[in-house]
Every structure is written in structure tokens, then in C-alpha cells.
Amino acid sequence: MNSEASTLTQSEAQSGVSFNSVQSILDAVGTSLGATEWMTITQERIDLFADATGDHQWIHVDPERAKNGPFGACVAHGYLTMSLANLFLPQLARFDGLKMGVNYGCDKVRFPAPVRVNSRVRGVGEVIAATPLGEDGLQAHIRITVEVEHQDKPGTVVETISRLHF
């Protein structure tokens, strides 16, 4: 890893780090991808996720009951905050000249802190591993930390696994 690759300007972080080859990703292992813009977790988003998954537990969808619950308000589903990796990854990294890319899975998913309704979150990325696959591909492990504004602990930390072919 070179020192130039590990320090990103604000504009690079906002537009995503560009990768154009297997080697460019291999060279980026251990490198930060910066952070996305902040977004608000609304009750509408939580309710839509509840509808999509069938998880209508009151701590997510009943604001009146949740006021008196352990978090003082509704909280986002852990799997909702994990699924934001799919939203944040293309904001953090661009893969120019990609023939094909697929989500292969996730490792080490954790939900260290609740994400209360109307909290602002953002994704912070880091390339943590990459393994070549054949002549033109690799498996990339990118850790996405879902930071919650004004909270010490993140809402989610997930290590995504992508298979990319250039």
C-alpha cells in the first residue's frame, strides 16, 4: 500500500474511489474508501423494510409503544442497516471497465448500537482483502461501517464480499 492511496480528498470520497483492474484493487488492500454523505433513517423507510420482510416488531413500527421501550423511540432493523451496504458500496467505490460483478456474501456482520428513527447515518468503507480469481477476476472483501451521527458506536459493521471480473 502506498501512502498516496490511503489518503483521500473530500471530492474523491464523495464520488467514490475508482478501480479499473484486478491489480488496482489488490493494491488497495488496507486502504480507506472514505465516507458517503449522511442520510436520514425515516420511519417510512423502517416501515417499508418491515413490510418487505414481515418483521413488524413494535420496537421498529409502533412509535407510541417504542417511546416507552428500551431505546426511547423506534429503531431500524439491524438487517435494514446492513442492507444499506448495497446503497453505500457504489458510492464508495467505482469499478470502471467491469465485465461482471456479483455480491457473493458477507462475513462478520455486527450491530453494535441501535439506529433510532430520524438518525443520520453514513457508510465508511475499507478494502480489507482481495484474492485473484482466474485471469481477469478477484474476490474483494470491503468492510462497510454504518456510522450513526453523534454516536460513539456504529449501527452496523459488515464485511461484504464481491466477485469482480474486468
C-alpha distance (Angstrom), angle and dihedral (degrees) to the residues before:
residue distance angle dihedral
M1 . . .
N2 3.78 . .
S3 3.79 122.5 .
E4 3.81 93.1 -120.1
A5 3.82 91.0 60.0
S6 3.81 93.9 51.6
T7 3.81 96.2 55.8
L8 3.78 116.5 66.9
T9 3.77 128.5 -169.0
Q10 3.81 118.5 -127.9
S11 3.82 91.5 -107.3
E12 3.82 91.9 51.6
A13 3.79 91.4 50.7
Q14 3.80 91.5 49.9
S15 3.81 95.5 47.9
G16 3.80 96.2 38.1
V17 3.76 130.9 -110.2
S18 3.79 111.3 -79.5
F19 3.80 122.3 -130.6
N20 3.80 121.5 -176.2
S21 3.81 104.9 172.5
V22 3.77 145.3 23.3
Q23 3.80 88.9 -102.2
S24 3.81 93.3 53.3
I25 3.81 89.8 58.5
L26 3.80 94.0 43.0
D27 3.81 87.9 52.9
A28 3.81 90.5 51.7
V29 3.81 97.6 59.6
G30 3.80 106.9 129.8
T31 3.80 91.9 21.5
S32 3.78 126.7 126.7
L33 3.79 117.8 -123.6
G34 3.79 92.1 -158.8
A35 3.79 125.4 -129.1
T36 3.79 137.3 -59.8
E37 3.77 125.2 -128.4
W38 3.81 117.0 -81.5
M39 3.81 118.5 -95.0
T40 3.79 130.8 -170.8
I41 3.80 121.7 -119.5
T42 3.80 101.7 -138.1
Q43 3.79 128.4 -165.6
E44 3.80 87.0 -117.4
R45 3.83 90.9 59.6
I46 3.81 90.6 47.5
D47 3.82 91.5 48.8
L48 3.80 92.4 48.4
F49 3.81 90.1 50.8
A50 3.82 89.5 49.0
D51 3.81 89.4 52.1
A52 3.81 92.2 47.5
T53 3.81 93.9 49.8
G54 3.80 102.7 29.6
D55 3.83 90.5 -122.7
H56 3.80 103.2 134.3
Q57 3.81 97.5 157.8
W58 3.81 109.5 159.9
I59 3.83 94.6 -119.0
H60 3.82 86.0 67.8
V61 3.80 105.9 35.4
D62 3.82 110.8 21.5
P63 3.83 108.2 75.4
E64 3.82 94.4 -178.7
R65 3.79 95.1 51.7
A66 3.82 92.8 38.6
K67 3.84 90.6 57.5
N68 3.79 87.3 70.4
G69 3.80 94.5 38.7
P70 3.79 130.3 97.8
F71 3.83 94.8 -81.3
G72 3.83 99.8 41.1
A73 3.81 91.9 -125.5
C74 3.78 141.2 29.1
V75 3.78 114.7 -62.7
A76 3.79 130.6 -152.9
H77 3.78 118.1 -106.2
G78 3.80 111.7 -99.6
Y79 3.78 88.6 -126.0
L80 3.80 89.7 53.1
T81 3.79 91.1 56.8
M82 3.81 89.7 44.5
S83 3.80 90.9 52.0
L84 3.80 89.2 57.6
A85 3.81 85.6 77.1
N86 3.81 84.8 78.8
L87 3.81 89.6 55.6
F88 3.80 96.1 42.0
L89 3.83 101.2 43.1
P90 3.83 96.5 70.6
Q91 3.81 88.7 46.3
L92 3.81 90.2 54.2
A93 3.81 100.4 40.9
R94 3.79 135.9 26.0
F95 3.78 120.6 -161.3
D96 3.80 106.7 -155.1
G97 3.80 117.0 -162.3
L98 3.78 93.1 14.6
K99 3.83 114.1 163.8
M100 3.79 93.4 -168.3
G101 3.77 139.5 -10.9
V102 3.79 129.4 -175.8
N103 3.77 135.2 -178.5
Y104 3.80 105.3 -114.7
G105 3.79 99.2 -178.0
C106 3.77 144.8 -84.3
D107 3.79 137.4 -84.0
K108 3.80 131.3 -158.9
V109 3.78 101.4 8.3
R110 3.81 113.4 -174.6
F111 3.82 134.9 174.7
P112 3.84 102.6 -157.2
A113 3.82 97.3 170.4
P114 3.80 138.9 14.9
V115 3.80 119.9 -100.1
R116 3.80 106.6 -139.7
V117 3.79 121.4 -149.6
N118 3.82 112.3 -86.2
S119 3.81 91.9 22.4
R120 3.76 117.1 139.0
V121 3.79 116.6 -125.5
R122 3.78 136.6 -179.3
G123 3.78 136.4 -176.1
V124 3.79 122.8 -115.8
G125 3.79 116.1 -167.4
E126 3.79 138.5 -158.4
V127 3.79 131.0 177.1
I128 3.81 101.6 -128.8
A129 3.82 102.4 171.1
A130 3.79 142.8 -2.5
T131 3.79 130.8 -171.7
P132 3.82 124.3 -170.2
L133 3.82 117.5 -118.2
G134 3.78 114.2 -162.7
E135 3.80 120.3 -47.1
D136 3.78 100.8 -45.6
G137 3.80 107.8 24.0
L138 3.74 147.0 65.7
Q139 3.76 143.2 -177.0
A140 3.80 110.4 -119.5
H141 3.80 124.7 -161.5
I142 3.79 111.5 -157.3
R143 3.79 120.9 -179.9
I144 3.78 113.7 -144.6
T145 3.77 117.3 -166.3
V146 3.79 115.0 -164.0
E147 3.78 102.5 -147.0
V148 3.79 119.8 -159.9
E149 3.79 115.7 -145.3
H150 3.84 112.2 -111.2
Q151 3.82 93.1 8.9
D152 3.79 125.3 110.2
K153 3.80 94.4 -149.5
P154 3.81 123.8 56.6
G155 3.78 121.7 -118.0
T156 3.80 93.1 -131.2
V157 3.78 139.6 3.4
V158 3.80 115.2 -166.5
E159 3.78 131.7 171.5
T160 3.79 106.2 -145.3
I161 3.79 122.3 -157.3
S162 3.80 119.8 -151.6
R163 3.77 130.6 178.4
L164 3.79 110.1 -145.4
H165 3.81 129.9 -174.3
F166 3.81 122.3 -168.0
